[in-house]
Amino acid sequence: SINCLEVVLRQTNCCCVADAQPTDCEREVWNQVNTVLQDSESILSGLQAYKGAGQEIRDAIQNPNDMLLQERAWNSVCPLVIRLKKFYSFSLRLEKALQSLLESLTCPPYTPTQHLEKEQALAKQFAEILHFTLRFDELKMRIPAIQNDFSYYRRTISRNRINNMNLDIESEVNNEMANRMSLFYAEATPMLKTLSTATTNFVTENKTLPLENTTDVLSTMASVCKVMLETPDYTSRFNSEDTLLFCMRVMVGVIILYDHVHPNGAFNKSSKIDMKGCIKVLKEQPADNVEGLLNALKFTTKHLNDESTPKNIRTMLQ
């Protein structure tokens, strides 16, 4: 995907950086984040291939005395739980990567625009994390089997009904880990929730850093994406639909983060994000491409239903 942060247009005179290379100052953080991003495609393909053990679980529940069916269900669920743990562990790595990028892109003395201009490779990684996150959550929303499989796993372990079967998995997914995974998968959009919390924690922990340093980076990125999406001169240069989707996901991702960390949120009239323009640009795309993104704005933001949110914006998202 092209670097959606051709940093940018109206903000700077920078040229298009389709493949931003890290400068010496960026390299340490870039390498650290790159190690995480390199695994993102395998995480997505693992999630995409997730089929669930619905039939085996149903058979086991309907025939509680048939030990063969109990064993079959258990043996189907265990590898799935290991895979779910892998996704969850990746969310923790992603959280650390995001916080490293936030540190780099918000530190004084530079303004957010100067940071985005000077550190284009890091800005691109920030965008790639958001792109991955929205893709992960869009897929997860379509797989109800995840929670069913995990519930069955927890019930089976806690009742200890399978006395003489292989419970080695407990060393991999102990009770504490299972609790944390449960909370993670209970979220409609677990990766976005992780990033929102990470951004909020970053702001809370860095009390000496002005809040605007963080929110301005987010609102600038949202503006960049919006302008690129609504300007034929830019969209005509997009080499595929994937680039368009990349841009839309990044825009929605930064809006959600902004809404979580700014005390008044993204929808307020005083917000530095043109929410009306952003929603309009999404609604002009084919419905299939944006349904998940509009849902993310509806259900993962914090301030949409505040009284201060203009009625016309609420109506646009109904």
TANORFEN-V149149 format. One record per residue. N is the residue number from 1. SS is DSSP state (a for helix, b for strand, c for the rest). PHI is phi as a letter, one per 30 degrees, with the letter a starting at -180 (NA if undefined). OMEGA is omega as a letter, one per 40 degrees, with the letter a starting at -180 (none if undefined). Layout:
BEGIN
((N | SS | PHI | OMEGA) (N | SS | PHI | OMEGA))
END
This chain:
BEGIN
((1 | c | NA | a) (2 | c | d | i) (3 | c | d | a) (4 | c | d | i) (5 | c | c | i) (6 | c | d | a) (7 | c | d | d) (8 | c | a | i) (9 | c | g | a) (10 | c | d | a) (11 | c | d | a) (12 | c | b | i) (13 | c | c | a) (14 | c | d | i) (15 | c | d | a) (16 | c | d | i) (17 | c | c | a) (18 | c | d | a) (19 | c | b | a) (20 | c | d | i) (21 | c | c | a) (22 | c | d | i) (23 | c | d | a) (24 | c | e | a) (25 | c | d | a) (26 | c | d | a) (27 | a | e | a) (28 | a | d | i) (29 | a | d | a) (30 | a | e | a) (31 | a | d | a) (32 | a | d | a) (33 | a | d | a) (34 | a | d | i) (35 | a | e | i) (36 | a | d | a) (37 | a | d | a) (38 | c | d | a) (39 | c | c | a) (40 | a | d | a) (41 | a | d | a) (42 | a | d | i) (43 | a | d | a) (44 | a | d | a) (45 | a | d | i) (46 | a | d | i) (47 | a | d | a) (48 | a | d | a) (49 | c | d | a) (50 | c | d | a) (51 | c | c | i) (52 | c | i | a) (53 | c | c | a) (54 | a | e | a) (55 | a | d | a) (56 | a | d | a) (57 | a | d | i) (58 | a | e | i) (59 | a | e | a) (60 | a | d | a) (61 | a | d | a) (62 | a | d | a) (63 | c | b | a) (64 | c | d | a) (65 | c | c | a) (66 | c | d | a) (67 | a | d | i) (68 | a | d | i) (69 | a | d | i) (70 | a | d | a) (71 | a | d | a) (72 | a | d | i) (73 | a | d | a) (74 | a | d | a) (75 | a | d | i) (76 | a | d | a) (77 | a | d | a) (78 | a | e | i) (79 | a | d | i) (80 | a | d | i) (81 | a | d | i) (82 | a | d | i) (83 | a | d | i) (84 | a | d | i) (85 | a | d | a) (86 | a | d | i) (87 | a | d | a) (88 | a | d | i) (89 | a | d | i) (90 | a | d | i) (91 | a | d | i) (92 | a | d | i) (93 | a | d | a) (94 | a | d | i) (95 | a | e | i) (96 | a | d | a) (97 | a | d | i) (98 | a | d | a) (99 | a | d | i) (100 | a | d | a) (101 | a | d | i) (102 | a | d | i) (103 | a | e | a) (104 | a | d | a) (105 | a | d | a) (106 | a | b | a) (107 | c | d | i) (108 | c | d | e) (109 | c | c | a) (110 | c | d | i) (111 | c | d | i) (112 | a | e | a) (113 | a | d | i) (114 | a | d | i) (115 | a | e | a) (116 | a | d | i) (117 | a | d | a) (118 | a | d | a) (119 | c | c | a) (120 | a | d | a) (121 | a | d | i) (122 | a | d | i) (123 | a | d | i) (124 | a | d | i) (125 | a | d | i) (126 | a | e | i) (127 | a | d | a) (128 | a | d | i) (129 | a | d | i) (130 | a | d | i) (131 | a | d | i) (132 | a | e | a) (133 | a | e | i) (134 | a | d | i) (135 | a | d | i) (136 | a | e | a) (137 | a | d | i) (138 | a | d | i) (139 | a | d | a) (140 | a | d | a) (141 | a | d | a) (142 | c | c | a) (143 | c | b | i) (144 | c | d | a) (145 | a | e | a) (146 | a | e | a) (147 | a | d | i) (148 | a | d | a) (149 | a | d | a) (150 | a | d | i) (151 | a | d | i) (152 | a | d | i) (153 | a | e | a) (154 | a | d | i) (155 | a | d | a) (156 | a | d | i) (157 | a | d | a) (158 | a | d | i) (159 | a | d | a) (160 | c | h | a) (161 | c | d | a) (162 | c | c | a) (163 | c | d | a) (164 | c | c | a) (165 | c | c | a) (166 | c | d | i) (167 | c | c | i) (168 | c | e | a) (169 | a | e | a) (170 | a | d | i) (171 | a | d | i) (172 | a | d | a) (173 | c | b | a) (174 | c | d | a) (175 | a | d | a) (176 | a | d | i) (177 | a | d | i) (178 | a | d | i) (179 | a | d | a) (180 | a | d | i) (181 | a | d | i) (182 | a | e | i) (183 | a | d | a) (184 | a | d | a) (185 | a | d | i) (186 | a | d | i) (187 | c | d | i) (188 | c | d | a) (189 | c | b | a) (190 | a | d | a) (191 | a | d | i) (192 | a | d | i) (193 | a | d | i) (194 | a | e | a) (195 | a | d | i) (196 | a | d | i) (197 | a | d | a) (198 | a | d | a) (199 | a | d | i) (200 | a | d | i) (201 | a | d | i) (202 | a | e | a) (203 | a | d | a) (204 | a | d | a) (205 | a | d | a) (206 | c | c | a) (207 | c | d | a) (208 | c | d | a) (209 | c | d | i) (210 | c | e | a) (211 | a | e | a) (212 | a | e | i) (213 | a | e | i) (214 | a | d | a) (215 | a | d | a) (216 | a | d | i) (217 | a | d | a) (218 | a | d | a) (219 | a | d | i) (220 | a | d | i) (221 | a | d | i) (222 | a | d | a) (223 | a | d | i) (224 | a | e | a) (225 | a | d | a) (226 | a | d | a) (227 | a | d | i) (228 | a | d | a) (229 | a | d | a) (230 | a | c | a) (231 | c | c | a) (232 | a | e | i) (233 | a | e | i) (234 | a | d | a) (235 | a | d | i) (236 | c | d | i) (237 | c | d | i) (238 | c | d | a) (239 | c | d | i) (240 | c | a | i) (241 | a | d | i) (242 | a | e | a) (243 | a | d | i) (244 | a | d | a) (245 | a | d | i) (246 | a | e | a) (247 | a | d | a) (248 | a | d | a) (249 | a | d | i) (250 | a | d | a) (251 | a | e | a) (252 | a | d | i) (253 | a | e | a) (254 | a | d | i) (255 | a | d | a) (256 | a | d | i) (257 | a | d | i) (258 | a | e | a) (259 | a | d | i) (260 | a | d | a) (261 | a | c | i) (262 | c | d | a) (263 | c | e | i) (264 | c | c | i) (265 | c | i | a) (266 | c | c | a) (267 | c | c | a) (268 | c | d | i) (269 | c | e | a) (270 | c | d | a) (271 | c | d | i) (272 | c | d | i) (273 | c | c | i) (274 | c | d | a) (275 | a | d | a) (276 | a | e | a) (277 | a | d | a) (278 | a | d | a) (279 | a | d | a) (280 | a | e | a) (281 | a | d | i) (282 | a | d | a) (283 | a | d | i) (284 | c | d | a) (285 | c | c | i) (286 | c | e | a) (287 | a | e | a) (288 | a | d | a) (289 | a | d | a) (290 | a | c | a) (291 | a | e | a) (292 | a | d | a) (293 | a | d | i) (294 | a | d | i) (295 | a | d | i) (296 | a | d | i) (297 | a | d | a) (298 | a | d | a) (299 | a | c | a) (300 | c | c | i) (301 | c | d | a) (302 | c | c | a) (303 | c | c | a) (304 | c | e | a) (305 | c | c | i) (306 | c | d | i) (307 | c | d | a) (308 | c | d | i) (309 | c | d | i) (310 | c | e | a) (311 | a | e | a) (312 | a | d | i) (313 | a | d | i) (314 | a | d | i) (315 | a | d | i) (316 | a | d | a) (317 | c | c | a) (318 | c | d | none))
END
